[in-house]
């Protein structure tokens, strides 16, 4: 009885309070996918995610129709997805359909059957709307996005310009992976001509020259996975992965030339149903890079579905910092005291008021993010806490952060648990940081480690035991009634922090009644 009561009182588990699940079914040309999001939040977190590679658009270009087998698979998938949604219980349920359903002659009949299963209208969106939603997804993942976004699906390729959070020049092209296989009769040479002819008609494509190009869609995510594997990249997070234009072009050309992908590193991570599309996705990217001449290639894991969720946010929520919002949520869900995490943001700021350590706005933002997630690993066994927390932070779902930012957050918290002068597991991510940023990660980790020795993670103490610079020393003051918190471990951690800064340290107890001073070299 007690266990039953406990379960009834904790139905939401680790889900954010005041959020209600939102379901989106995306009926695409290659896959039909259900995503149930935790709620309408700045960082979309999937509660449930399932796809079925139905291949609805496989024959549309040449036959003009959705294949019967594909239709039956899609309808079966929809029945299951609707049942899942009913069992979860959601506040909103949206169903959208893209290129295959809107272009096939039997598309309306399919939509009619699908609506009967879903019990609601299905939004068959235009190519321009699809481009706008994909771009909104890119913005949801990177609030500073600037450049062209390309969303390559099974039936079409959407291109759109993103600048200062404004979207313009959205266009849809008949260059989806399945469509290209169909129209070219699975011949890459023929496909190249089709691609070039389509791209030549985009009059504004040169607007992307010298700017970022954002990859959206499952085919290009497969391309990125293979690129990571080929280059033994240490952080296997697709979102925010950057590739130089030269490297992307070289790798795309390499994949196009492969007669069989079985020997390509990482190919086992790509589903067998998608592998045959990868060379065509690589070919489209190769031709786009040569046409646009972008400055870099950036992967976005967020697309149409996340863009739909982003469009549901209030203007106030869109203006919030997505990274700090996500880290605040993590602090509320997994730390002992979210309030203490916010106190750390203010307490550590004083250390960087030294002119030799002056922060940029982005560096201050990342320091605050590191503080917010600094206690999420407290339940992990102490022997593995540094390693496991580092990995958990590196692979958490964030938006508004690149891979060097992820590495900074992860390493700051490795040093927070293992000590700022330690070496070992952190080498996995340290290559992603320059020397200045790696040192900052050590300092932030050492500062958080020192603060926890004062506060024991309890709110309300470190605001009254400040850290500051005084006469060439880094000082922590322990006024009454906190003077008894003085101890060898605290002194040792302060010395360790001072060593990083090459500065004397002082633990000032009872306002100068006694102090310890250390010169660190």
MARVEX-385017 format. One record per residue (C-alpha): residue in three letters; x, y, z; residue number from 1. Coordinates in steps of 0.05 Angstrom, whole numbers, plus 32768, in hexadecimal, padded with zeros to 4 digits. Each point is the difference from the previous one (the first is absolute). Layout:
BEGIN
> voza,xx,yy,zz,dovex
> ALA,X,Y,Z,NUM
...
// end
This chain:
BEGIN
> voza,xx,yy,zz,dovex
> UNK,8000,8000,8000,1
> UNK,8038,8030,8011,2
> UNK,8023,7FF4,7FBD,3
> UNK,7FBF,800A,7FDA,4
> UNK,7FF4,8042,8024,5
> UNK,8047,8016,7FF1,6
> UNK,7FF6,7FF2,7FB6,7
> UNK,7FBE,8024,7FFD,8
> UNK,801E,803E,8020,9
> UNK,803B,8003,7FD0,10
> UNK,7FE3,7FF5,7FBB,11
> UNK,802A,8035,7FDF,12
> UNK,8043,7FE4,8019,13
> UNK,803A,8029,7FE5,14
> UNK,7FD5,802A,7FD2,15
> UNK,7FFF,804B,8008,16
> UNK,7FC6,801B,8029,17
> UNK,7FCC,802A,7FDE,18
> UNK,800D,7FDF,7FBC,19
> UNK,7FCF,7FD7,7FD8,20
> UNK,8016,7FD0,7FC8,21
> UNK,7FF6,8015,7FB8,22
> UNK,7FFE,7FCC,7FC8,23
> UNK,8015,800B,7FB8,24
> UNK,7FF8,7FCC,7FC8,25
> UNK,8028,8011,7FC2,26
> UNK,7FEA,7FDA,7FC1,27
> UNK,803D,8009,7FD4,28
> UNK,8014,7FE4,7FBD,29
> UNK,8030,7FCE,801E,30
> UNK,7FEB,7FF8,8048,31
> UNK,7FC2,8007,802B,32
> UNK,8015,8016,8045,33
> UNK,7FE0,800E,8043,34
> UNK,8021,802D,8033,35
> UNK,7FE0,800F,8043,36
> UNK,8023,803B,801E,37
> UNK,8003,800F,804B,38
> UNK,7FDC,8041,7FF3,39
> UNK,8004,8041,7FDA,40
> UNK,8045,8014,8018,41
> UNK,803C,8025,7FE4,42
> UNK,8028,7FC0,7FFF,43
> UNK,7FD3,7FC9,7FE5,44
> UNK,800A,7FBF,8026,45
> UNK,7FE0,7FC1,7FE2,46
> UNK,7FD9,7FD5,8031,47
> UNK,7FF6,7FCD,7FC8,48
> UNK,801C,7FFC,7FBA,49
> UNK,7FF1,7FCA,7FCB,50
> UNK,8004,7FFD,7FB5,51
> UNK,7FEC,7FD1,7FC9,52
> UNK,8025,8004,7FBE,53
> UNK,7FC4,7FF7,7FD2,54
> UNK,801B,801E,7FC0,55
> UNK,7FC0,8023,7FED,56
> UNK,8024,802B,7FCC,57
> UNK,8027,7FC8,7FDF,58
> UNK,7FD7,7FFE,7FC0,59
> UNK,7FDD,8044,7FFF,60
> UNK,802E,8022,7FCE,61
> UNK,7FF7,7FCB,7FC9,62
> UNK,7FBC,7FE1,800F,63
> UNK,7FDF,803D,801F,64
> UNK,7FE4,7FD4,8038,65
> UNK,8010,7FE7,8046,66
> UNK,8011,7FB6,7FFD,67
> UNK,7FCC,7FD2,801E,68
> UNK,8032,7FDB,802D,69
> UNK,801B,8043,801A,70
> UNK,7FB9,8019,800E,71
> UNK,7FEF,7FC1,8027,72
> UNK,8040,8005,8029,73
> UNK,7FF2,804A,800E,74
> UNK,7FB9,7FF3,8016,75
> UNK,8016,7FC7,802E,76
> UNK,8034,802E,801F,77
> UNK,7FCC,8036,800A,78
> UNK,7FD2,7FD0,8025,79
> UNK,8038,7FEE,8030,80
> UNK,8016,8049,8009,81
> UNK,7FBA,8017,8010,82
> UNK,7FF9,7FC9,8034,83
> UNK,8042,8016,8020,84
> UNK,7FE9,8048,8002,85
> UNK,7FBE,7FEC,8020,86
> UNK,8025,7FD8,8036,87
> UNK,8031,8038,800F,88
> UNK,7FCB,8037,8002,89
> UNK,8013,8042,7FDF,90
> UNK,7FEA,8048,8003,91
> UNK,8006,8009,7FB4,92
> UNK,8006,7FD1,7FC6,93
> UNK,8015,8018,7FBB,94
> UNK,8007,7FD6,7FC0,95
> UNK,8023,801B,7FC4,96
> UNK,800F,7FE3,7FBB,97
> UNK,8034,8018,7FCD,98
> UNK,8016,7FF5,7FB8,99
> UNK,7FE7,7FBA,7FEF,100
> UNK,7FBA,800B,801C,101
> UNK,7FF8,8044,7FE0,102
> UNK,8019,7FEC,7FBB,103
> UNK,7FE5,7FBA,7FF4,104
> UNK,7FBF,7FF9,7FDA,105
> UNK,7FE6,7FD0,8035,106
> UNK,801A,802C,8037,107
> UNK,7FBB,801B,8013,108
> UNK,7FE4,7FBA,8006,109
> UNK,803B,7FEC,802D,110
> UNK,7FF6,803E,802B,111
> UNK,7FB6,7FF0,8007,112
> UNK,8010,7FBB,801B,113
> UNK,8037,801B,802C,114
> UNK,7FD2,8034,801E,115
> UNK,7FCE,7FCB,8011,116
> UNK,8036,7FDB,8027,117
> UNK,801C,803E,8021,118
> UNK,7FBB,801C,8011,119
> UNK,8015,8047,7FEC,120
> UNK,8011,8029,7FC2,121
> UNK,8044,7FF6,7FE2,122
> UNK,8026,803F,7FEB,123
> UNK,801B,7FF4,7FBA,124
> UNK,8034,8037,7FFF,125
> UNK,801C,8022,7FC3,126
> UNK,804A,7FFE,7FED,127
> UNK,8009,8048,8016,128
> UNK,7FE0,7FF3,8044,129
> UNK,802B,7FC2,8007,130
> UNK,803E,802A,7FF3,131
> UNK,7FE9,8034,8034,132
> UNK,7FF3,7FCA,8035,133
> UNK,8044,7FE1,7FF2,134
> UNK,8021,8044,8008,135
> UNK,7FD8,800C,8041,136
> UNK,801D,7FBE,8018,137
> UNK,8046,8017,7FEF,138
> UNK,7FF3,803F,8029,139
> UNK,7FE5,7FD6,8039,140
> UNK,8043,7FDC,8001,141
> UNK,802C,803C,7FF4,142
> UNK,7FE4,8044,8012,143
> UNK,8039,8023,7FDC,144
> UNK,7FF8,7FD9,7FBF,145
> UNK,8013,8028,7FC2,146
> UNK,8004,7FE1,7FBB,147
> UNK,7FDA,7FD1,7FD3,148
> UNK,7FDC,7FC3,801A,149
> UNK,7FF4,7FC3,7FD6,150
> UNK,7FCE,7FCB,8015,151
> UNK,8008,7FC2,7FD5,152
> UNK,7FC6,7FCF,8006,153
> UNK,7FEB,7FC5,7FD6,154
> UNK,7FD7,8028,7FCF,155
> UNK,801C,8046,7FFF,156
> UNK,8038,802F,8015,157
> UNK,7FEB,8041,8023,158
> UNK,8030,803B,7FFF,159
> UNK,7FF6,803F,802A,160
> UNK,8028,803D,8016,161
> UNK,8006,800E,804B,162
> UNK,801A,8044,8017,163
> UNK,7FF5,8023,8044,164
> UNK,7FC9,7FCE,8011,165
> UNK,7FDB,8015,7FC1,166
> UNK,7FEF,7FCE,7FC9,167
> UNK,7FFE,8010,7FB6,168
> UNK,8004,7FE2,7FBB,169
> UNK,7FE5,7FBB,8011,170
> UNK,7FFF,7FD1,7FC4,171
> UNK,7FF2,7FB6,7FF4,172
> UNK,8025,7FD7,7FCC,173
> UNK,7FF2,7FBA,7FE5,174
> UNK,8041,7FE5,801E,175
> UNK,7FEB,7FD1,8037,176
> UNK,8028,7FC0,8005,177
> UNK,7FC9,7FCF,7FEC,178
> UNK,7FE9,802E,7FC7,179
> UNK,8047,8004,7FE5,180
> UNK,8007,7FB5,8001,181
> UNK,7FBD,7FFB,7FDB,182
> UNK,800B,8036,7FCC,183
> UNK,8048,7FED,7FF1,184
> UNK,7FF1,7FB5,7FFF,185
> UNK,8033,7FF9,8038,186
> UNK,8038,801E,7FD6,187
> UNK,802D,8034,8022,188
> UNK,8018,801F,7FBE,189
> UNK,7FB8,800D,7FEB,190
> UNK,7FF0,8019,8046,191
> UNK,8039,8033,7FFC,192
> UNK,7FE1,8020,7FC2,193
> UNK,7FBC,8002,8021,194
> UNK,801E,8021,803F,195
> UNK,8027,8035,7FD9,196
> UNK,7FC5,8012,7FD5,197
> UNK,7FD4,800A,803E,198
> UNK,8034,8029,8025,199
> UNK,800C,802D,7FC4,200
> UNK,7FB8,8017,8006,201
> UNK,800A,801B,8047,202
> UNK,8011,8048,7FF1,203
> UNK,8013,8013,8047,204
> UNK,802C,7FC5,8011,205
> UNK,803F,802B,7FFF,206
> UNK,7FE5,8022,803F,207
> UNK,801F,7FC6,8026,208
> UNK,8048,800E,7FE9,209
> UNK,802F,8008,803B,210
> UNK,7FC9,7FEF,8032,211
> UNK,7FEE,7FC1,8026,212
> UNK,7FD8,7FC8,7FDF,213
> UNK,7FD3,7FD9,8030,214
> UNK,7FF2,7FB6,7FF2,215
> UNK,7FBA,7FE7,8012,216
> UNK,7FE0,7FBC,7FF3,217
> UNK,800E,7FB6,800B,218
> UNK,8029,7FF6,7FC1,219
> UNK,8032,8036,8013,220
> UNK,8001,7FE8,8048,221
> UNK,8017,7FBD,7FE5,222
> UNK,8036,8025,7FD8,223
> UNK,8018,8023,8040,224
> UNK,8002,7FBF,8028,225
> UNK,802E,7FE2,7FCB,226
> UNK,802B,803F,7FFF,227
> UNK,8009,7FFB,804B,228
> UNK,8012,7FB7,7FFD,229
> UNK,8032,800B,7FC7,230
> UNK,8023,8037,8029,231
> UNK,7FFC,7FDC,8044,232
> UNK,7FDD,803D,801C,233
> UNK,7FFC,7FFB,804D,234
> UNK,7FBC,8020,800D,235
> UNK,7FCA,7FD9,7FDA,236
> UNK,7FCA,8035,8006,237
> UNK,7FE4,8011,7FBB,238
> UNK,7FE1,8043,8014,239
> UNK,8031,8039,7FF8,240
> UNK,8035,7FD5,7FDE,241
> UNK,8029,802D,7FD2,242
> UNK,8024,7FEA,7FC2,243
> UNK,802E,802C,7FD6,244
> UNK,7FE8,800B,7FBA,245
> UNK,803E,7FDD,7FE5,246
> UNK,7FF6,7FC2,802C,247
> UNK,7FB5,7FFB,7FF0,248
> UNK,800E,8006,7FB5,249
> UNK,8037,7FCC,8003,250
> UNK,7FD6,7FCF,8028,251
> UNK,7FC3,8009,7FD5,252
> UNK,8029,7FF2,7FC2,253
> UNK,801C,7FC2,8021,254
> UNK,7FBB,7FE4,8010,255
> UNK,7FE6,800E,7FBA,256
> UNK,8038,7FD6,7FE3,257
> UNK,7FF3,7FC4,802C,258
> UNK,7FE0,7FC7,7FDA,259
> UNK,7FF2,7FDC,8042,260
> UNK,7FFB,8022,8044,261
> UNK,800E,7FC1,8028,262
> UNK,8049,8014,800D,263
> UNK,7FF1,8049,8012,264
> UNK,8012,800B,804A,265
> UNK,7FC1,8007,802B,266
> UNK,7FD0,7FE4,7FCC,267
> UNK,7FE4,7FCF,8033,268
> UNK,7FE1,803C,8025,269
> UNK,7FD6,8010,7FC3,270
> UNK,7FBF,7FD8,7FF7,271
> UNK,8000,7FD2,7FC3,272
> UNK,7FC1,8022,7FE6,273
> UNK,8025,8043,7FFC,274
> UNK,8044,7FEB,7FE6,275
> UNK,7FED,8001,7FB7,276
> UNK,7FEC,8049,8006,277
> UNK,8042,8017,801F,278
> UNK,8028,8007,7FBF,279
> UNK,7FC8,802B,7FE2,280
> UNK,7FFF,802B,803F,281
> UNK,804B,8007,7FFA,282
> UNK,7FFA,8013,7FB7,283
> UNK,7FCC,8036,800E,284
> UNK,802E,801C,8037,285
> UNK,803C,7FFF,7FD2,286
> UNK,7FDB,8027,7FC9,287
> UNK,7FE4,8031,8034,288
> UNK,8045,800F,801D,289
> UNK,801D,800E,7FBC,290
> UNK,7FC5,802C,7FEF,291
> UNK,7FFA,8026,8042,292
> UNK,8048,8002,8019,293
> UNK,7FEC,8003,8049,294
> UNK,8032,8010,8038,295
> UNK,7FF0,7FC0,8027,296
> UNK,7FCE,7FC8,8007,297
> UNK,7FD8,7FFA,8041,298
> UNK,7FD2,7FC6,8013,299
> UNK,7FBC,800F,801E,300
> UNK,7FDC,7FC7,8022,301
> UNK,7FC3,802D,8002,302
> UNK,7FD3,8003,7FC4,303
> UNK,7FB7,8006,7FED,304
> UNK,7FE4,7FDF,803F,305
> UNK,802A,802B,802E,306
> UNK,7FF0,803C,7FD5,307
> UNK,7FB6,7FF2,800B,308
> UNK,800C,7FFF,804B,309
> UNK,8029,8040,7FFC,310
> UNK,7FC7,8022,7FDB,311
> UNK,7FD3,7FF0,803C,312
> UNK,802D,8025,8031,313
> UNK,7FEE,8045,8019,314
> UNK,802B,803A,7FE9,315
> UNK,8019,8008,8048,316
> UNK,8018,7FB8,8002,317
> UNK,8023,8006,7FBD,318
> UNK,802A,8039,801B,319
> UNK,801B,7FD7,803A,320
> UNK,8046,7FE2,7FFC,321
> UNK,7FF4,7FB8,7FEA,322
> UNK,803F,7FE4,8020,323
> UNK,7FF5,8020,8044,324
> UNK,7FB7,7FEC,7FFD,325
> UNK,8013,7FB7,7FF3,326
> UNK,8036,8000,8037,327
> UNK,7FCF,801F,8031,328
> UNK,7FCF,7FC8,7FF0,329
> UNK,8036,7FCD,800D,330
> UNK,8011,8021,8042,331
> UNK,7FB7,7FFD,8016,332
> UNK,7FF9,7FB7,7FEC,333
> UNK,8042,7FE2,8018,334
> UNK,8026,802C,8031,335
> UNK,7FFA,8003,804C,336
> UNK,7FF2,804A,8000,337
> UNK,7FF0,8029,7FC1,338
> UNK,8006,803F,8029,339
> UNK,8047,7FEE,8012,340
> UNK,8010,7FF8,7FB6,341
> UNK,7FEA,8048,7FF4,342
> UNK,802A,8018,803B,343
> UNK,803C,7FDF,7FE0,344
> UNK,7FF6,802B,7FC2,345
> UNK,8008,803F,802A,346
> UNK,8037,7FE5,802E,347
> UNK,802E,7FE9,7FC7,348
> UNK,7FF7,8041,7FDA,349
> UNK,802E,8024,8032,350
> UNK,803B,7FD4,7FEC,351
> UNK,7FFD,8019,7FB9,352
> UNK,8000,8049,8013,353
> UNK,804C,7FFD,7FFE,354
> UNK,8015,8024,7FC1,355
> UNK,802B,7FC4,7FEB,356
> UNK,7FC1,7FD4,8001,357
> UNK,7FCD,8031,7FE4,358
> UNK,7FC6,7FDB,7FE0,359
> UNK,7FDE,800B,7FBF,360
> UNK,7FB4,7FFD,8001,361
> UNK,8001,7FBA,7FE3,362
> UNK,8034,7FE8,8033,363
> UNK,7FD5,801B,8038,364
> UNK,7FC4,7FDD,7FE3,365
> UNK,8024,7FBD,7FFE,366
> UNK,801A,8009,8047,367
> UNK,7FB9,800B,8018,368
> UNK,7FE9,7FC3,7FDA,369
> UNK,8038,7FD6,8020,370
> UNK,7FEA,8018,8045,371
> UNK,7FB7,7FEF,7FF3,372
> UNK,8010,7FB7,7FEE,373
> UNK,8038,7FF8,8033,374
> UNK,7FD9,7FD4,8030,375
> UNK,7FD8,7FD3,7FD2,376
> UNK,802E,7FC4,800E,377
> UNK,7FFB,8000,804B,378
> UNK,7FDB,7FBC,8002,379
> UNK,8038,7FDE,7FD8,380
> UNK,8032,7FD5,8027,381
> UNK,803B,802C,8014,382
> UNK,8033,7FD3,7FDF,383
> UNK,7FE0,800D,7FBC,384
> UNK,7FE0,8043,800B,385
> UNK,8031,802A,7FD8,386
> UNK,8001,7FD4,7FC3,387
> UNK,7FB5,7FF2,7FFF,388
> UNK,7FEB,8047,800D,389
> UNK,802F,8019,7FCA,390
> UNK,7FE0,7FD1,7FCE,391
> UNK,7FB9,8010,8017,392
> UNK,800B,804A,7FF7,393
> UNK,8023,7FF8,7FBC,394
> UNK,7FC6,7FD7,7FE5,395
> UNK,7FC5,8025,801F,396
> UNK,7FCD,8020,7FD3,397
> UNK,8010,804A,7FF9,398
> UNK,7FF5,8035,7FCC,399
> UNK,8026,8040,7FF6,400
> UNK,8044,7FDF,800A,401
> UNK,8036,7FE5,7FD2,402
> UNK,802E,7FC4,800C,403
> UNK,8038,8029,8020,404
> UNK,7FCB,801B,8030,405
> UNK,7FEA,7FBA,8011,406
> UNK,8048,7FEC,800D,407
> UNK,8009,803D,802E,408
> UNK,7FC2,7FEE,8029,409
> UNK,8016,7FB7,8005,410
> UNK,8048,800E,8013,411
> UNK,7FEE,8036,8032,412
> UNK,7FD8,7FCD,8025,413
> UNK,8035,7FC9,7FF8,414
> UNK,8030,8030,8024,415
> UNK,7FCA,8012,8032,416
> UNK,7FFE,7FB7,8017,417
> UNK,8048,7FE9,7FF3,418
> UNK,8027,803F,800F,419
> UNK,8015,8037,7FD1,420
> UNK,8047,7FE7,7FF8,421
> UNK,7FED,7FB8,7FF0,422
> UNK,8009,7FDD,7FBE,423
> UNK,7FE2,7FC1,7FE3,424
> UNK,7FBB,7FF5,7FE2,425
> UNK,7FF9,8049,7FED,426
> UNK,8031,7FF7,7FC5,427
> UNK,7FC4,7FE5,7FD8,428
> UNK,7FE6,8047,7FFA,429
> UNK,803C,802C,800E,430
> UNK,8015,8000,7FB7,431
> UNK,7FBF,8026,7FF0,432
> UNK,8018,803C,8029,433
> UNK,8038,8032,7FF6,434
> UNK,8032,800B,8039,435
> UNK,7FDC,803D,801C,436
> UNK,7FBC,7FDD,8003,437
> UNK,801E,7FC1,801F,438
> UNK,8020,8029,8036,439
> UNK,7FBE,8024,800D,440
> UNK,7FDE,7FBC,8007,441
> UNK,8033,7FED,8036,442
> UNK,7FF5,8042,8024,443
> UNK,7FB4,7FFB,7FFE,444
> UNK,8004,7FB8,8017,445
> UNK,8030,8012,8038,446
> UNK,7FD4,803A,8016,447
> UNK,7FC1,7FD6,8003,448
> UNK,8027,7FCA,8026,449
> UNK,8017,8033,8033,450
> UNK,7FBB,801E,8008,451
> UNK,7FE1,7FBC,800F,452
> UNK,8033,7FF5,8037,453
> UNK,7FE5,803F,8021,454
> UNK,7FB6,7FF5,7FF5,455
> UNK,7FF8,7FB4,7FFC,456
> UNK,7FCF,8010,7FC8,457
> UNK,7FD2,8025,8030,458
> UNK,7FDE,8041,7FE9,459
> UNK,800E,8041,8023,460
> UNK,8049,7FF7,8016,461
> UNK,802E,8015,7FC7,462
> UNK,7FDD,8044,7FF6,463
> UNK,8019,800F,8047,464
> UNK,8045,7FE2,7FF7,465
> UNK,8019,8027,7FC4,466
> UNK,803E,7FF5,7FD6,467
> UNK,8025,803E,7FE8,468
> UNK,8044,801F,7FF1,469
> UNK,8023,802A,8035,470
> UNK,8047,801A,7FFD,471
> UNK,8017,7FCD,7FCE,472
> UNK,7FDF,7FC5,8022,473
> UNK,7FC3,7FD6,7FF0,474
> UNK,7FD8,8001,8040,475
> UNK,7FC6,7FD9,801C,476
> UNK,7FE1,8020,803D,477
> UNK,7FDE,7FD6,8036,478
> UNK,7FDC,8031,802E,479
> UNK,7FDB,7FE9,803F,480
> UNK,7FD9,7FD1,8003,481
> UNK,8025,7FDF,7FC6,482
> UNK,8045,8004,801E,483
> UNK,7FFC,7FB8,8018,484
> UNK,7FFD,7FE9,7FB8,485
> UNK,804B,800D,7FFD,486
> UNK,8027,7FBF,7FF6,487
> UNK,8039,7FDD,7FDD,488
> UNK,7FD7,7FE8,7FC5,489
> UNK,7FE5,8046,7FF2,490
> UNK,8046,801D,8005,491
> UNK,801B,7FCB,7FD1,492
> UNK,7FCA,800E,7FCC,493
> UNK,800D,804B,8004,494
> UNK,804B,7FF4,7FF7,495
> UNK,7FF1,7FD5,7FC3,496
> UNK,7FD6,8038,7FE2,497
> UNK,8037,8033,800F,498
> UNK,8033,7FD3,7FDE,499
> UNK,7FD9,8004,7FBF,500
> UNK,7FFE,804C,8005,501
> UNK,8049,8005,8017,502
> UNK,7FEA,802B,803A,503
> UNK,8004,8000,804C,504
> UNK,7FC2,7FE9,8024,505
> UNK,7FE3,8012,8043,506
> UNK,7FCA,7FE1,802B,507
> UNK,7FE8,803A,802A,508
> UNK,7FDD,7FE8,803E,509
> UNK,7FD8,802D,8030,510
> UNK,8013,803D,7FD8,511
> UNK,804C,7FFD,8006,512
> UNK,8003,7FDB,8044,513
> UNK,802D,7FCD,7FDC,514
> UNK,8013,7FF0,7FB9,515
> UNK,8028,7FD0,7FD7,516
> UNK,8029,801A,7FC7,517
> UNK,8020,7FD6,7FCA,518
> UNK,802C,8012,7FC6,519
> UNK,7FF3,7FD4,7FC4,520
> UNK,8031,7FF6,7FC8,521
// end
